[in-house]
Amino acid sequence: MNELTTAGRLGRVRATAYSKLTLSLRVAPLRDDGYHAIEALTVSISDPHDVVEVEAVPHPGGVTFEVDGETENVPKGMDNLAARAADELLVRAGRLGHGVRLMLRKKIPAGAGLGGGSADAAATLVAIRRMLEVDFDDAQLRELGATLGSDVPFCLEGGAAWMRGRGEQVEQVALPIGLGFLVVVPPFRLATPSVYRAWDDLGHPRAARRVTATGPVAEILPELSNDLEPAAEAVEPRLAEFRADLEAAAEAHALLAGTGSAYVIPAPDARNLAAYARRVSKRLHLPVTPASTVSRGVRLGVS
């Protein structure tokens, strides 16, 4: 038994879905199955985060879905990944007669490379399993998650890990919680499929930049890079200027988050993270979110 599987039927469950931050990403050419193989060092971070609330209702059966908050470019209907996750779990568990009301409160922006959709799907799976006492173990939940999205298995586990294959192979690594980062999202977004297509069209370039890792991260990987950065800049030429402005404001090197458009700055001192974020925000004239590494991808609580 653990926090995710403690017995006791509940009528309503609340789950926090944490962002997935890619610290380094290597990409291989397209495979026969239509996916790119990757090797990515990833961590869960505290902010921005979404909240999933699930409630058992007597009728109608199946899933009803609502979303509010940071909803730009977020699907509002049953094609939303969280709604699909809820529906698929009910189908596989033979619980279609149950009514589940799903409310998604968004703070993770879509198109920023922070894994918001996958985090929402993972939180939904965990919350419904808890609420309805679905007899799925963690391995079964990860297998289901992998059918929904390549990042969902990591988001179900969270913490710090290598992601390999198309992302479904997750190997935990030892990194302490509380490592600090600044997360900055520009006033434009990028679609993941477009960035991968551009990477293929450009002839599979390797990352042009390397950022020297520091602290505990350097014990795992001495340099951090993102092979998709040249493709992201080709899709959205404003990204390179945004990175340059951010690095000047932060006086530090920036890392592209996944397929972008967000960039992150590793913070040298997590104790002064909020003040650092305010200083960079003032110089950049954009919101800057202070974040720190957390031990899991989903945190449950009774709402």
ChimeraX attribute file (.defattr): number of C-alpha atoms within 10 A of each C-alpha:
attribute: neighborCount
match mode: 1-to-1
recipient: residues
	/A:1	6
	/A:2	6
	/A:3	10
	/A:4	16
	/A:5	18
	/A:6	10
	/A:7	13
	/A:8	9
	/A:9	10
	/A:10	15
	/A:11	14
	/A:12	21
	/A:13	23
	/A:14	24
	/A:15	25
	/A:16	23
	/A:17	37
	/A:18	34
	/A:19	32
	/A:20	32
	/A:21	26
	/A:22	27
	/A:23	23
	/A:24	24
	/A:25	24
	/A:26	17
	/A:27	22
	/A:28	17
	/A:29	16
	/A:30	14
	/A:31	10
	/A:32	7
	/A:33	7
	/A:34	9
	/A:35	15
	/A:36	16
	/A:37	17
	/A:38	20
	/A:39	17
	/A:40	23
	/A:41	24
	/A:42	25
	/A:43	29
	/A:44	30
	/A:45	30
	/A:46	24
	/A:47	22
	/A:48	19
	/A:49	23
	/A:50	25
	/A:51	22
	/A:52	25
	/A:53	23
	/A:54	26
	/A:55	21
	/A:56	19
	/A:57	16
	/A:58	11
	/A:59	13
	/A:60	12
	/A:61	15
	/A:62	17
	/A:63	23
	/A:64	20
	/A:65	18
	/A:66	15
	/A:67	19
	/A:68	13
	/A:69	12
	/A:70	14
	/A:71	16
	/A:72	13
	/A:73	11
	/A:74	18
	/A:75	15
	/A:76	15
	/A:77	14
	/A:78	16
	/A:79	11
	/A:80	18
	/A:81	22
	/A:82	29
	/A:83	26
	/A:84	19
	/A:85	26
	/A:86	28
	/A:87	21
	/A:88	20
	/A:89	22
	/A:90	23
	/A:91	13
	/A:92	12
	/A:93	14
	/A:94	11
	/A:95	16
	/A:96	16
	/A:97	14
	/A:98	16
	/A:99	18
	/A:100	27
	/A:101	21
	/A:102	24
	/A:103	20
	/A:104	25
	/A:105	20
	/A:106	23
	/A:107	18
	/A:108	26
	/A:109	25
	/A:110	22
	/A:111	22
	/A:112	24
	/A:113	26
	/A:114	30
	/A:115	25
	/A:116	29
	/A:117	27
	/A:118	28
	/A:119	32
	/A:120	33
	/A:121	28
	/A:122	36
	/A:123	33
	/A:124	34
	/A:125	28
	/A:126	25
	/A:127	29
	/A:128	26
	/A:129	22
	/A:130	24
	/A:131	22
	/A:132	22
	/A:133	15
	/A:134	18
	/A:135	12
	/A:136	17
	/A:137	11
	/A:138	15
	/A:139	10
	/A:140	11
	/A:141	19
	/A:142	21
	/A:143	13
	/A:144	20
	/A:145	25
	/A:146	19
	/A:147	13
	/A:148	19
	/A:149	18
	/A:150	19
	/A:151	24
	/A:152	31
	/A:153	29
	/A:154	31
	/A:155	31
	/A:156	27
	/A:157	20
	/A:158	28
	/A:159	25
	/A:160	28
	/A:161	21
	/A:162	20
	/A:163	24
	/A:164	18
	/A:165	16
	/A:166	20
	/A:167	21
	/A:168	20
	/A:169	17
	/A:170	21
	/A:171	13
	/A:172	16
	/A:173	14
	/A:174	12
	/A:175	19
	/A:176	13
	/A:177	17
	/A:178	15
	/A:179	22
	/A:180	22
	/A:181	25
	/A:182	24
	/A:183	26
	/A:184	27
	/A:185	22
	/A:186	18
	/A:187	9
	/A:188	13
	/A:189	20
	/A:190	20
	/A:191	17
	/A:192	16
	/A:193	10
	/A:194	14
	/A:195	23
	/A:196	22
	/A:197	14
	/A:198	18
	/A:199	23
	/A:200	17
	/A:201	11
	/A:202	12
	/A:203	10
	/A:204	19
	/A:205	17
	/A:206	18
	/A:207	18
	/A:208	11
	/A:209	15
	/A:210	14
	/A:211	16
	/A:212	13
	/A:213	18
	/A:214	15
	/A:215	11
	/A:216	13
	/A:217	18
	/A:218	12
	/A:219	11
	/A:220	13
	/A:221	14
	/A:222	14
	/A:223	15
	/A:224	21
	/A:225	22
	/A:226	24
	/A:227	23
	/A:228	27
	/A:229	27
	/A:230	23
	/A:231	25
	/A:232	26
	/A:233	19
	/A:234	16
	/A:235	18
	/A:236	16
	/A:237	12
	/A:238	13
	/A:239	24
	/A:240	15
	/A:241	11
	/A:242	19
	/A:243	21
	/A:244	13
	/A:245	14
	/A:246	24
	/A:247	19
	/A:248	15
	/A:249	16
	/A:250	21
	/A:251	11
	/A:252	13
	/A:253	18
	/A:254	21
	/A:255	25
	/A:256	28
	/A:257	27
	/A:258	27
	/A:259	29
	/A:260	27
	/A:261	29
	/A:262	27
	/A:263	26
	/A:264	25
	/A:265	21
	/A:266	21
	/A:267	21
	/A:268	15
	/A:269	11
	/A:270	18
	/A:271	12
	/A:272	12
	/A:273	20
	/A:274	15
	/A:275	12
	/A:276	20
	/A:277	22
	/A:278	16
	/A:279	15
	/A:280	22
	/A:281	19
	/A:282	12
	/A:283	13
	/A:284	18
	/A:285	10
	/A:286	15
	/A:287	15
	/A:288	21
	/A:289	21
	/A:290	25
	/A:291	26
	/A:292	20
	/A:293	24
	/A:294	22
	/A:295	18
	/A:296	20
	/A:297	28
	/A:298	31
	/A:299	19
	/A:300	19
	/A:301	14
	/A:302	13
	/A:303	12
